[in-house]
Amino acid sequence: MGNEAQTHDLDRMKRRGRIMRRSASFNVAHAVDDLGPGTGAQSIQRALSLLGLVGIIGSENPGGAPLGDIVAISGRPKASVHRMLNALITMGYVERCEDSGYRLGVQSQILGQLAQKSADPALEESESSLLRLAELTQDTAFLTLRTGSYSICARREDGFGPIFNNALAVGDRHPLGIGAGSLAIMTQFADAEVDAFFDANDRILAERYPKVSVPGLKDIIRRGRHDGFVHNPGLFAQGSWAIGVPVRIKGRQPRAALSIASIEERMTGARVFELAALLHHEAHQIAAAVTDRAASNDELCDRDDGPTGMEGHL
């Protein structure tokens, strides 16, 4: 009976996971819509949104992102999407695959390498922590970063356990409050700021997440402030439960969180507090490493390298 229940939970999680992934892709494709009319340079914004969509869909398909999927998710005319893709191909940011799909091109890959040199330090310092969390728990561990009123899955590591979480992948973009990591970040903001984030995303939440209760999310945030972690009981991807904690970095706005996701039976009882303790330990490790790096950089910038201190300007 227990195996049947677990199989049922896994099937539900996979189905809801696919729905969540479609919502995440929609958010990437429609990021320009959130800016509202009159912001200017919309053709550039749409092209960049399309580029992000190719990256997300293409990462899940060996044959690249199918044109039909790009058109359907973007909601833009096929001819317009085709023109933008051809322009991105000409610039080297997109490539056409042998199977007629699209994937990120060499220029995008080069930008990715260049971006690593100035990546968010929390992203770099989280690698070892996520590997440890995945190995110790045998579940899936995530790093979530805030960008404006949205959160992005910046990194994930899968444990070697039997449960594979397909509700969230690197690059997925959701409004703040959707997901345990996102909620954990929001626990660090005052109530008025939390209200402002939900107000900013009111339309997208109503359209893409109709079953989400904002008052319910606010209750989780308030409880998370008291407990020191948030517990998501399968609210967004049915069957996918998660626990998240904020990464508190001294002198920086709330921006990062760690989370672990699995099925209900692995996210209840005493194990919840064991997982929260592991998450807090790794969050502290990341915060300390980021702070040490910032202090080291400040020291290098302030160092006098010569008699006059002017050698660094030559």
C-alpha positions, 0 to 999 in steps of 0.5 A: 500500500505504501509503494502504491501511495508513493507511486501516486505521489510521484505521478502527481508530482511529475504532472504538476511539475510539467505544469510548473515548468510551462509557467516558468517558461511563460514567465521567461518569454513574457518578462517584457510584458511585465514592464508595461507599455511605454518602456521603449526598446521593446523589440530588443526586450522581446528578442532577449526574452526569446533568447531566454526561452530558447535556452530553457526549452532547448536544455530539455530537448536533445534536438533543441527547442521546437519552433512550435513550442517557442511560438506557443509559449511566447504567444507571438505570431510565428512569422515574428518569432521566426524573424527574431530567431533568424536575427539571433542566428545571424548574430551567433546567439542561436543555432539551428539544430539538425532536427530543426530545433533551436539552441543557444549559439556560440556567442551565448556560450561565450557570454556565459563564460564571461558572466562567470567572471562576474557571477554573483558570489553566492552562486559560486560559493553555493556549489559545494553546499548544494553538493553536500546537501544532495549527497546527505539528503539524497534529495534535490537541493536548490539555490534561488536568487531574487531579481526584482519581484521575481525569483530564479532557480540559479543552481540545482543538485540532484541526490542519488535517491529514488525521487527526481524533482522535475518542478524546478530547473535552472533558469526557471523564473517565478514571481516571488512567493512561488516556491520554498526558496522564494518564500524563504527570501521573503521572510527577510522583508517587512510586511509592507515590502512583502505586500508590495511584491505581491501587488506588483505580481498581482496580474501574473499570479491571478493568470498563471497561478490561479490556485495560489492564495496570497493570504496563505503565502503570507501566513507561511512567510510569517510562520517562517520568520518564527521558525527560521525556515519555510515549509511548502506542503506541495502548494505549487507542484502537487506532490512536491514538498520543500523546505527553504531557508534564507542565506543572510549575507551581512550588508546585502539586501535579501537575495538568496535562499537554499531549499530541498524538495522531495515527496511528502513522506520525506518532508514531514515529521522530525526530518523537517527539522533535520533538513532545516538544520542542514540548510541553515549550516550550509546557508551560514557557510555560503554567507561567511564565504561571500563576506570573506570574499568581499572583505578580501576584495576591499583589502586588495582595492585599498592596498598601497602598492608603491611609495606614492600609491599611484602605481595601480593607476599607470 
